[in-house]
Amino acid sequence: AVVEAIYTNCACSPEFWPTKQLEPCHGHQLICVQNYFDNFGDKASGLDKVKNMLTGENETCLQACKFQALSASTSMGLYPNIETFPSTEEFCLVVHKIKELCKNQFRSIVLQRV
């Protein structure tokens, strides 16, 4: 429904779904396209259906999020604390990144001592 609404009401073809009948979206048309994506999944706007390209059936979409929830914690301690850092998710990410670097002989040079 969103792509069809863009074709009809914005009179252009979005880059991700080009068509030979319409020119690519540009200028003021991009604002029009953005308005449809802001309402993606909104039943009241008729933008809650999408064609499943695998099954060919129309399926209901979830509405686009208007917000993003983030959680944060604060501490007065020094970071990274040698006692607590190994227990954090960040530690696992760092170890994983180092492991990936070591797989490449040229990138692993940075981690080798001279």
LUMFIZA-515800 format. One line per field, with one value per atom (N, C-alpha, C, O, CB): residue in three letters; residue number from 1; x, y, z; chain. Coordinates in Angstrom, 2 decimals. Glycine has a CB too. Layout:
# residues N
res ALA_...
n NUM_...
xx X_...
yy Y_...
zz Z_...
chain A_...
# end
This chain:
# residues 114
res ALA_ALA_ALA_ALA_ALA_VAL_VAL_VAL_VAL_VAL_VAL_VAL_VAL_VAL_VAL_GLU_GLU_GLU_GLU_GLU_ALA_ALA_ALA_ALA_ALA_ILE_ILE_ILE_ILE_ILE_TYR_TYR_TYR_TYR_TYR_THR_THR_THR_THR_THR_ASN_ASN_ASN_ASN_ASN_CYS_CYS_CYS_CYS_CYS_ALA_ALA_ALA_ALA_ALA_CYS_CYS_CYS_CYS_CYS_SER_SER_SER_SER_SER_PRO_PRO_PRO_PRO_PRO_GLU_GLU_GLU_GLU_GLU_PHE_PHE_PHE_PHE_PHE_TRP_TRP_TRP_TRP_TRP_PRO_PRO_PRO_PRO_PRO_THR_THR_THR_THR_THR_LYS_LYS_LYS_LYS_LYS_GLN_GLN_GLN_GLN_GLN_LEU_LEU_LEU_LEU_LEU_GLU_GLU_GLU_GLU_GLU_PRO_PRO_PRO_PRO_PRO_CYS_CYS_CYS_CYS_CYS_HIS_HIS_HIS_HIS_HIS_GLY_GLY_GLY_GLY_GLY_HIS_HIS_HIS_HIS_HIS_GLN_GLN_GLN_GLN_GLN_LEU_LEU_LEU_LEU_LEU_ILE_ILE_ILE_ILE_ILE_CYS_CYS_CYS_CYS_CYS_VAL_VAL_VAL_VAL_VAL_GLN_GLN_GLN_GLN_GLN_ASN_ASN_ASN_ASN_ASN_TYR_TYR_TYR_TYR_TYR_PHE_PHE_PHE_PHE_PHE_ASP_ASP_ASP_ASP_ASP_ASN_ASN_ASN_ASN_ASN_PHE_PHE_PHE_PHE_PHE_GLY_GLY_GLY_GLY_GLY_ASP_ASP_ASP_ASP_ASP_LYS_LYS_LYS_LYS_LYS_ALA_ALA_ALA_ALA_ALA_SER_SER_SER_SER_SER_GLY_GLY_GLY_GLY_GLY_LEU_LEU_LEU_LEU_LEU_ASP_ASP_ASP_ASP_ASP_LYS_LYS_LYS_LYS_LYS_VAL_VAL_VAL_VAL_VAL_LYS_LYS_LYS_LYS_LYS_ASN_ASN_ASN_ASN_ASN_MET_MET_MET_MET_MET_LEU_LEU_LEU_LEU_LEU_THR_THR_THR_THR_THR_GLY_GLY_GLY_GLY_GLY_GLU_GLU_GLU_GLU_GLU_ASN_ASN_ASN_ASN_ASN_GLU_GLU_GLU_GLU_GLU_THR_THR_THR_THR_THR_CYS_CYS_CYS_CYS_CYS_LEU_LEU_LEU_LEU_LEU_GLN_GLN_GLN_GLN_GLN_ALA_ALA_ALA_ALA_ALA_CYS_CYS_CYS_CYS_CYS_LYS_LYS_LYS_LYS_LYS_PHE_PHE_PHE_PHE_PHE_GLN_GLN_GLN_GLN_GLN_ALA_ALA_ALA_ALA_ALA_LEU_LEU_LEU_LEU_LEU_SER_SER_SER_SER_SER_ALA_ALA_ALA_ALA_ALA_SER_SER_SER_SER_SER_THR_THR_THR_THR_THR_SER_SER_SER_SER_SER_MET_MET_MET_MET_MET_GLY_GLY_GLY_GLY_GLY_LEU_LEU_LEU_LEU_LEU_TYR_TYR_TYR_TYR_TYR_PRO_PRO_PRO_PRO_PRO_ASN_ASN_ASN_ASN_ASN_ILE_ILE_ILE_ILE_ILE_GLU_GLU_GLU_GLU_GLU_THR_THR_THR_THR_THR_PHE_PHE_PHE_PHE_PHE_PRO_PRO_PRO_PRO_PRO_SER_SER_SER_SER_SER_THR_THR_THR_THR_THR_GLU_GLU_GLU_GLU_GLU_GLU_GLU_GLU_GLU_GLU_PHE_PHE_PHE_PHE_PHE_CYS_CYS_CYS_CYS_CYS_LEU_LEU_LEU_LEU_LEU_VAL_VAL_VAL_VAL_VAL_VAL_VAL_VAL_VAL_VAL_HIS_HIS_HIS_HIS_HIS_LYS_LYS_LYS_LYS_LYS_ILE_ILE_ILE_ILE_ILE_LYS_LYS_LYS_LYS_LYS_GLU_GLU_GLU_GLU_GLU_LEU_LEU_LEU_LEU_LEU_CYS_CYS_CYS_CYS_CYS_LYS_LYS_LYS_LYS_LYS_ASN_ASN_ASN_ASN_ASN_GLN_GLN_GLN_GLN_GLN_PHE_PHE_PHE_PHE_PHE_ARG_ARG_ARG_ARG_ARG_SER_SER_SER_SER_SER_ILE_ILE_ILE_ILE_ILE_VAL_VAL_VAL_VAL_VAL_LEU_LEU_LEU_LEU_LEU_GLN_GLN_GLN_GLN_GLN_ARG_ARG_ARG_ARG_ARG_VAL_VAL_VAL_VAL_VAL
n 1_1_1_1_1_2_2_2_2_2_3_3_3_3_3_4_4_4_4_4_5_5_5_5_5_6_6_6_6_6_7_7_7_7_7_8_8_8_8_8_9_9_9_9_9_10_10_10_10_10_11_11_11_11_11_12_12_12_12_12_13_13_13_13_13_14_14_14_14_14_15_15_15_15_15_16_16_16_16_16_17_17_17_17_17_18_18_18_18_18_19_19_19_19_19_20_20_20_20_20_21_21_21_21_21_22_22_22_22_22_23_23_23_23_23_24_24_24_24_24_25_25_25_25_25_26_26_26_26_26_27_27_27_27_27_28_28_28_28_28_29_29_29_29_29_30_30_30_30_30_31_31_31_31_31_32_32_32_32_32_33_33_33_33_33_34_34_34_34_34_35_35_35_35_35_36_36_36_36_36_37_37_37_37_37_38_38_38_38_38_39_39_39_39_39_40_40_40_40_40_41_41_41_41_41_42_42_42_42_42_43_43_43_43_43_44_44_44_44_44_45_45_45_45_45_46_46_46_46_46_47_47_47_47_47_48_48_48_48_48_49_49_49_49_49_50_50_50_50_50_51_51_51_51_51_52_52_52_52_52_53_53_53_53_53_54_54_54_54_54_55_55_55_55_55_56_56_56_56_56_57_57_57_57_57_58_58_58_58_58_59_59_59_59_59_60_60_60_60_60_61_61_61_61_61_62_62_62_62_62_63_63_63_63_63_64_64_64_64_64_65_65_65_65_65_66_66_66_66_66_67_67_67_67_67_68_68_68_68_68_69_69_69_69_69_70_70_70_70_70_71_71_71_71_71_72_72_72_72_72_73_73_73_73_73_74_74_74_74_74_75_75_75_75_75_76_76_76_76_76_77_77_77_77_77_78_78_78_78_78_79_79_79_79_79_80_80_80_80_80_81_81_81_81_81_82_82_82_82_82_83_83_83_83_83_84_84_84_84_84_85_85_85_85_85_86_86_86_86_86_87_87_87_87_87_88_88_88_88_88_89_89_89_89_89_90_90_90_90_90_91_91_91_91_91_92_92_92_92_92_93_93_93_93_93_94_94_94_94_94_95_95_95_95_95_96_96_96_96_96_97_97_97_97_97_98_98_98_98_98_99_99_99_99_99_100_100_100_100_100_101_101_101_101_101_102_102_102_102_102_103_103_103_103_103_104_104_104_104_104_105_105_105_105_105_106_106_106_106_106_107_107_107_107_107_108_108_108_108_108_109_109_109_109_109_110_110_110_110_110_111_111_111_111_111_112_112_112_112_112_113_113_113_113_113_114_114_114_114_114
xx 0.81_0.00_0.86_0.50_-0.93_1.98_2.84_3.42_3.36_3.98_3.96_4.58_3.54_3.80_5.27_2.37_1.31_0.87_0.61_0.11_0.79_0.43_1.48_1.16_0.24_2.74_3.83_3.73_3.84_5.22_3.53_3.38_2.25_2.42_3.11_1.11_-0.08_0.00_-0.26_-1.28_0.37_0.28_1.55_1.50_-0.11_2.69_3.95_4.41_5.31_5.05_3.79_4.08_5.55_6.15_3.66_6.13_7.53_7.77_6.89_8.49_8.95_9.33_10.46_11.54_9.76_10.23_11.30_12.48_12.30_10.77_13.67_14.89_14.86_15.38_16.10_14.25_14.23_13.21_13.24_13.93_12.30_11.27_11.04_9.96_9.95_12.01_11.89_10.86_10.59_13.24_10.30_9.37_9.70_10.15_7.88_9.48_9.79_8.76_9.03_9.85_7.58_6.51_6.73_6.19_5.18_7.52_7.71_9.19_10.04_7.04_9.48_10.85_11.19_10.29_11.01_12.47_12.87_12.46_12.41_14.40_12.18_11.77_12.95_14.08_11.24_12.67_13.68_12.98_11.78_14.63_13.73_13.18_12.00_12.06_12.77_10.93_9.74_9.08_8.37_8.74_9.31_8.73_9.30_8.61_8.99_10.54_11.13_10.42_10.31_12.62_9.93_9.14_7.83_7.39_8.87_7.23_6.00_6.24_5.45_5.47_7.32_7.67_7.89_7.42_8.94_8.59_8.86_7.57_7.47_9.76_6.58_5.29_4.63_4.01_4.36_4.75_4.17_4.93_4.33_4.16_6.24_7.01_6.81_6.93_8.48_6.52_6.22_4.92_4.73_6.13_4.04_2.74_2.66_1.57_1.63_3.78_3.82_3.18_3.55_5.29_2.23_1.54_0.31_-0.38_2.48_0.00_-1.15_-2.43_-2.62_-0.98_-3.29_-4.54_-5.46_-6.10_-5.26_-5.53_-6.41_-6.02_-6.87_-6.37_-4.73_-4.26_-4.30_-3.98_-2.85_-4.68_-4.71_-3.32_-3.12_-5.39_-2.37_-0.99_-0.56_0.62_-0.04_-1.51_-1.22_-1.09_-1.02_-2.29_-1.05_-0.92_0.31_0.70_-2.19_0.92_2.06_1.99_1.52_3.41_2.45_2.45_3.69_4.81_2.38_3.50_4.59_5.13_4.42_4.14_6.36_6.92_7.19_7.37_8.21_7.22_7.43_6.12_6.08_8.07_5.05_3.77_2.81_1.88_3.12_3.03_2.13_0.87_0.00_1.75_0.77_-0.42_-0.19_0.94_-0.79_-1.30_-1.24_-1.25_-2.07_-2.42_-0.33_-0.22_-0.25_0.07_1.07_-0.64_-0.72_0.67_1.44_-1.69_0.96_2.25_2.07_0.97_2.84_3.15_3.16_3.40_4.06_4.25_2.85_3.01_4.44_5.08_2.02_4.93_6.27_6.36_5.41_6.64_7.50_7.71_7.89_8.52_8.93_7.35_7.52_8.58_8.96_6.19_9.07_10.04_10.99_10.73_9.35_12.07_13.04_13.40_13.76_14.31_13.30_13.61_15.06_15.52_12.65_15.77_17.15_17.28_16.63_18.11_18.11_18.36_19.83_20.70_17.98_20.09_21.45_21.65_20.70_21.76_22.87_23.19_24.40_25.25_23.45_24.47_25.59_26.34_25.77_25.12_27.59_28.43_29.48_29.92_29.08_29.88_30.95_32.32_33.34_30.70_32.33_33.59_34.35_33.78_33.34_35.64_36.45_36.05_35.70_37.96_36.09_35.71_36.81_37.32_34.40_37.20_36.68_37.33_38.55_36.89_36.55_37.02_37.52_36.80_35.90_38.73_39.35_38.53_38.57_40.77_37.80_37.01_35.68_35.21_36.74_35.08_33.74_33.71_32.78_32.85_34.69_34.67_34.55_33.78_35.93_35.26_35.11_33.70_33.39_36.07_32.86_31.49_30.49_29.29_31.08_30.95_30.04_29.90_30.73_30.52_28.83_28.60_29.68_30.09_27.19_30.13_31.17_32.45_33.13_31.46_32.78_33.97_33.87_34.82_34.16_32.72_32.52_32.65_33.21_31.14_32.13_32.24_33.71_34.13_31.42_34.47_35.89_36.64_37.45_36.52_36.39_37.08_36.72_37.59_36.70_35.45_35.02_35.72_36.16_33.48_35.82_36.47_37.94_38.46_36.32_38.61_40.03_40.20_41.12_40.63_39.32_39.36_39.24_39.96_38.25_38.32_38.14_39.37_39.76_36.89_39.98_41.19_42.33_43.10_41.61_42.43_43.53_43.42_44.40_43.58_42.24_42.06_42.72_43.04_40.58_42.93_43.52_44.98_45.25_42.72_45.91_47.32_47.79_48.69_48.15_47.21_47.63_47.05_47.74_47.22_45.82_45.19_45.70_45.71_43.68_46.13_46.59_47.95_48.34_46.66_48.67_49.98_49.85_50.76_50.59_48.74_48.50_48.55_48.96_47.15_48.13_48.05_49.31_49.42_46.90_50.26_51.50_52.52_52.62_52.10_53.25_54.30_55.58_55.90_54.55_56.29_57.55_58.69_59.83_57.84
yy -1.19_0.00_1.26_2.26_-0.01_1.22_2.41_2.76_3.92_2.19_1.78_2.05_2.55_3.48_0.78_1.92_2.35_3.79_4.58_1.40_4.13_5.49_6.48_7.59_5.58_6.09_6.97_7.17_8.30_6.37_6.08_6.20_7.17_8.04_4.81_7.01_7.79_9.23_10.16_7.14_9.42_10.74_11.57_12.80_10.58_10.92_11.66_11.77_12.55_10.99_10.98_10.98_10.73_11.38_12.30_9.78_9.43_7.99_7.33_10.39_7.51_6.14_6.15_6.67_5.39_5.57_5.55_4.71_3.75_5.00_5.06_4.37_2.87_2.08_4.98_2.48_1.07_0.25_-0.98_0.94_0.92_0.22_0.96_1.54_0.08_0.96_1.74_1.16_-0.04_1.82_2.03_1.64_2.45_3.59_1.85_1.89_2.58_3.66_4.56_1.58_3.57_4.53_5.88_6.89_3.96_5.93_7.16_7.48_6.58_7.07_8.75_9.21_8.96_8.90_10.72_8.83_8.69_9.92_11.03_8.46_9.72_10.81_11.75_11.30_10.25_13.03_14.03_15.31_15.49_14.31_16.20_17.49_17.35_16.59_18.29_18.08_18.08_16.71_16.42_19.10_15.87_14.52_13.68_12.80_13.83_13.94_13.20_13.49_12.61_13.55_14.71_15.06_14.28_13.79_16.59_14.18_13.41_11.95_11.35_13.53_11.38_9.99_9.80_8.82_9.56_10.73_10.64_10.63_9.92_11.80_11.42_11.44_10.07_9.68_12.47_9.35_8.00_7.04_6.17_7.49_7.16_6.27_6.58_5.68_6.35_7.82_8.17_7.51_7.26_9.69_7.23_6.62_5.16_4.58_7.40_4.56_3.16_2.29_2.38_2.71_1.47_0.59_1.19_0.51_0.17_2.45_3.13_2.69_2.97_4.68_2.01_1.50_2.62_2.52_0.62_3.70_4.83_5.46_5.98_5.88_5.42_6.00_4.99_5.32_6.53_3.75_2.70_2.20_1.64_3.20_2.39_2.00_0.80_0.66_3.18_-0.05_-1.18_-2.50_-3.56_-1.30_-2.47_-3.70_-3.64_-2.58_-3.94_-4.80_-4.91_-6.26_-7.24_-4.74_-6.31_-7.57_-8.36_-7.88_-7.33_-9.57_-10.47_-11.01_-11.71_-11.63_-10.68_-11.04_-12.55_-13.05_-10.27_-13.27_-14.72_-15.46_-16.42_-15.20_-15.02_-15.71_-15.05_-15.69_-15.80_-13.76_-13.02_-12.52_-11.93_-13.88_-12.77_-12.36_-11.01_-10.66_-13.42_-10.27_-9.02_-9.36_-10.15_-8.07_-8.76_-9.01_-7.69_-6.64_-9.78_-7.78_-6.60_-6.24_-7.10_-6.84_-4.93_-4.42_-3.81_-3.40_-3.37_-3.75_-3.03_-1.56_-1.20_-3.59_-0.70_0.73_1.15_0.58_1.51_2.14_2.68_3.28_3.89_3.73_3.10_3.63_5.14_5.67_2.96_5.83_7.27_7.61_8.78_7.94_6.61_6.87_5.69_4.61_7.13_5.91_4.86_4.93_5.99_5.01_3.82_3.79_3.38_2.38_2.82_4.15_3.85_3.76_4.51_4.92_2.87_2.81_3.13_2.73_1.42_3.84_4.22_4.09_4.23_5.66_3.83_3.81_4.69_4.84_2.35_5.26_6.13_5.60_4.90_7.58_5.95_5.52_6.58_7.26_4.14_6.71_7.66_6.98_7.64_8.27_5.67_4.93_5.15_5.59_3.46_4.84_4.92_3.80_2.71_4.84_4.09_3.08_2.92_3.93_3.46_1.76_0.49_0.08_0.19_-0.59_-0.38_-0.87_-2.30_-3.14_-0.81_-2.59_-3.90_-5.02_-6.16_-3.90_-4.69_-5.71_-6.01_-7.15_-5.26_-5.01_-5.20_-5.29_-5.87_-4.09_-4.73_-4.69_-6.07_-6.21_-4.02_-7.11_-8.43_-9.01_-9.97_-9.39_-8.46_-8.96_-8.19_-8.45_-8.89_-7.27_-6.43_-6.91_-7.66_-4.99_-6.47_-6.78_-6.13_-6.69_-6.31_-4.94_-4.23_-5.06_-5.06_-2.87_-5.75_-6.60_-7.67_-7.91_-7.24_-8.30_-9.34_-8.76_-9.40_-9.99_-7.55_-6.90_-6.62_-6.82_-5.59_-6.15_-5.86_-7.14_-7.17_-5.16_-8.20_-9.48_-10.01_-10.49_-10.51_-9.91_-10.37_-9.58_-10.16_-10.25_-8.26_-7.41_-7.77_-7.85_-5.92_-7.98_-8.35_-9.70_-9.89_-8.40_-10.64_-11.95_-11.82_-12.49_-12.86_-10.97_-10.75_-10.09_-10.43_-9.89_-9.15_-8.49_-9.49_-9.41_-7.37_-10.42_-11.39_-12.37_-13.01_-12.15_-12.50_-13.40_-12.85_-13.62_-13.63_-11.55_-10.90_-10.57_-9.79_-9.61_-11.17_-11.00_-9.55_-9.18_-11.83_-8.75_-7.36_-6.50_-5.63_-6.79_-6.74_-5.97_-6.41_-5.61_-6.12_-7.65_-8.13_-7.57_-7.67_-9.63_-6.98_-6.38_-5.32_-5.15_-5.77_-4.62_-3.56_-4.11_-3.41_-2.88_-5.35_-5.94_-6.67_-7.12_-6.87_-6.79_-7.50_-6.55_-5.39_-8.16_-7.05_-6.25_-6.34_-7.39_-6.72_-5.27_-5.23_-5.69_-5.73_-3.81
zz 0.00_0.00_0.00_-0.63_1.19_0.70_0.79_-0.58_-1.00_1.82_-1.26_-2.57_-3.56_-4.32_-3.11_-3.56_-4.46_-4.15_-5.06_-4.37_-2.85_-2.46_-2.91_-3.33_-0.93_-2.83_-3.28_-4.79_-5.28_-2.91_-5.53_-6.99_-7.34_-8.19_-7.63_-6.68_-7.00_-6.52_-7.28_-6.41_-5.25_-4.63_-4.71_-4.64_-3.22_-4.85_-4.96_-6.41_-6.74_-4.11_-7.27_-8.71_-9.01_-9.87_-9.32_-8.28_-8.53_-8.11_-7.55_-7.76_-8.40_-8.09_-7.06_-7.34_-9.38_-5.86_-4.86_-5.34_-6.10_-3.53_-4.91_-5.34_-5.06_-5.84_-4.67_-3.93_-3.55_-4.34_-4.29_-2.07_-5.09_-5.87_-7.18_-7.37_-5.06_-8.07_-9.30_-10.26_-10.27_-10.00_-11.06_-12.12_-13.36_-13.26_-11.68_-14.51_-15.77_-16.09_-16.88_-16.91_-15.47_-15.76_-15.09_-15.54_-15.33_-14.01_-13.27_-13.10_-13.06_-11.90_-12.99_-12.73_-11.25_-10.42_-13.08_-10.92_-9.52_-8.71_-9.24_-9.40_-7.43_-6.54_-6.29_-6.11_-5.21_-6.28_-5.94_-5.49_-5.71_-7.17_-4.86_-4.43_-3.49_-2.52_-5.62_-3.77_-2.92_-2.85_-1.89_-3.43_-3.85_-3.84_-2.70_-2.17_-5.19_-2.31_-1.20_0.12_0.97_-1.07_0.28_1.47_1.46_2.50_1.54_0.30_0.14_0.50_1.23_-1.31_0.00_0.29_1.79_2.37_-0.50_2.42_3.86_4.66_5.66_4.30_4.24_4.93_4.92_5.91_4.29_3.83_3.76_4.65_5.29_2.33_4.70_5.56_7.04_7.87_5.22_7.37_8.75_9.21_10.40_8.92_8.26_8.58_8.17_8.15_7.90_7.84_7.42_8.51_9.68_7.15_8.12_9.05_9.69_10.46_10.11_9.40_10.00_9.29_8.11_9.92_10.04_9.47_9.01_7.96_10.49_9.79_9.44_8.11_7.39_10.55_7.78_6.51_5.37_4.23_6.67_5.67_4.65_4.30_3.22_3.41_5.20_4.91_5.77_6.10_5.15_6.11_7.00_6.25_6.89_8.04_4.95_4.17_3.28_2.79_3.32_3.07_2.18_1.48_2.06_2.96_0.26_-0.48_-0.12_-0.28_-2.02_0.36_0.67_-0.65_-1.37_1.63_-0.97_-2.28_-2.40_-3.51_-2.52_-1.29_-1.33_-1.56_-2.34_-0.03_-0.89_-1.00_-1.98_-2.46_0.35_-2.28_-3.15_-2.47_-3.11_-4.30_-1.15_-0.40_0.28_0.62_0.64_0.47_1.23_2.71_3.17_0.87_3.45_4.88_5.64_5.10_5.20_6.90_7.75_8.27_8.67_8.92_8.25_8.73_10.11_10.49_7.75_10.85_12.11_11.82_10.85_13.07_12.67_12.48_12.79_13.68_13.36_12.07_12.29_13.69_14.17_11.23_14.32_15.67_15.62_14.70_16.34_16.61_16.73_17.76_17.91_17.10_18.47_19.52_19.63_19.10_20.87_20.31_20.56_22.03_22.54_19.65_22.71_24.14_24.33_23.78_24.89_25.11_25.44_26.95_27.68_24.86_27.40_28.83_29.06_28.29_29.43_30.13_30.46_31.96_32.74_29.98_32.34_33.76_33.98_33.10_34.26_35.15_35.47_36.68_37.52_35.71_36.75_37.86_38.10_37.18_37.59_39.35_39.68_39.65_39.84_41.07_39.41_39.38_38.09_37.09_39.57_38.11_36.90_35.95_36.38_37.23_34.66_33.68_32.67_32.19_32.98_32.32_32.80_34.13_34.28_31.75_35.04_36.33_36.14_35.61_37.41_36.55_36.35_37.00_36.54_36.91_38.05_38.75_38.05_38.08_40.17_37.45_36.88_35.35_34.79_37.32_34.68_33.21_32.58_31.62_32.70_33.05_32.42_32.52_31.82_33.05_33.36_33.51_32.66_32.76_34.97_31.84_31.07_29.64_29.12_31.09_29.01_27.60_26.72_25.71_27.16_27.12_26.36_26.29_25.26_27.00_27.37_27.39_26.31_25.56_28.78_26.23_25.20_23.80_22.91_25.37_23.60_22.28_21.93_20.80_22.25_22.91_22.67_22.35_21.42_23.91_23.11_22.87_21.49_20.76_23.96_21.13_19.80_18.69_17.70_19.66_18.87_17.86_17.73_16.62_18.23_18.85_18.82_18.13_17.33_20.25_18.44_17.80_16.28_15.54_18.35_15.82_14.39_13.76_12.65_14.14_14.47_13.98_13.81_12.86_14.92_14.72_14.69_13.53_13.17_16.00_12.95_11.81_10.54_9.63_11.55_10.49_9.32_9.64_10.56_8.92_8.89_9.22_9.16_9.90_8.32_8.30_8.18_9.31_9.83_6.83_9.68_10.76_12.13_13.07_10.71_12.26_13.55_13.94_15.10_13.54_12.99_13.28_14.35_15.17_12.01_14.37_15.34_16.77_17.70_15.08_16.95_18.28_18.70_19.84_18.34_17.80_18.12_18.74_18.35_16.85_19.71_20.35_19.53_18.95_21.82_19.49_18.71_19.56_19.10_18.16
chain A_A_A_A_A_A_A_A_A_A_A_A_A_A_A_A_A_A_A_A_A_A_A_A_A_A_A_A_A_A_A_A_A_A_A_A_A_A_A_A_A_A_A_A_A_A_A_A_A_A_A_A_A_A_A_A_A_A_A_A_A_A_A_A_A_A_A_A_A_A_A_A_A_A_A_A_A_A_A_A_A_A_A_A_A_A_A_A_A_A_A_A_A_A_A_A_A_A_A_A_A_A_A_A_A_A_A_A_A_A_A_A_A_A_A_A_A_A_A_A_A_A_A_A_A_A_A_A_A_A_A_A_A_A_A_A_A_A_A_A_A_A_A_A_A_A_A_A_A_A_A_A_A_A_A_A_A_A_A_A_A_A_A_A_A_A_A_A_A_A_A_A_A_A_A_A_A_A_A_A_A_A_A_A_A_A_A_A_A_A_A_A_A_A_A_A_A_A_A_A_A_A_A_A_A_A_A_A_A_A_A_A_A_A_A_A_A_A_A_A_A_A_A_A_A_A_A_A_A_A_A_A_A_A_A_A_A_A_A_A_A_A_A_A_A_A_A_A_A_A_A_A_A_A_A_A_A_A_A_A_A_A_A_A_A_A_A_A_A_A_A_A_A_A_A_A_A_A_A_A_A_A_A_A_A_A_A_A_A_A_A_A_A_A_A_A_A_A_A_A_A_A_A_A_A_A_A_A_A_A_A_A_A_A_A_A_A_A_A_A_A_A_A_A_A_A_A_A_A_A_A_A_A_A_A_A_A_A_A_A_A_A_A_A_A_A_A_A_A_A_A_A_A_A_A_A_A_A_A_A_A_A_A_A_A_A_A_A_A_A_A_A_A_A_A_A_A_A_A_A_A_A_A_A_A_A_A_A_A_A_A_A_A_A_A_A_A_A_A_A_A_A_A_A_A_A_A_A_A_A_A_A_A_A_A_A_A_A_A_A_A_A_A_A_A_A_A_A_A_A_A_A_A_A_A_A_A_A_A_A_A_A_A_A_A_A_A_A_A_A_A_A_A_A_A_A_A_A_A_A_A_A_A_A_A_A_A_A_A_A_A_A_A_A_A_A_A_A_A_A_A_A_A_A_A_A_A_A_A_A_A_A_A_A_A_A_A_A_A_A_A_A_A_A_A_A_A_A_A_A_A_A_A_A_A_A_A_A_A_A_A_A_A_A_A_A_A_A_A_A_A_A_A_A_A_A_A_A_A_A_A_A_A_A_A_A_A_A_A_A_A_A_A_A_A_A_A_A_A_A_A_A_A_A_A_A_A_A_A_A
# end
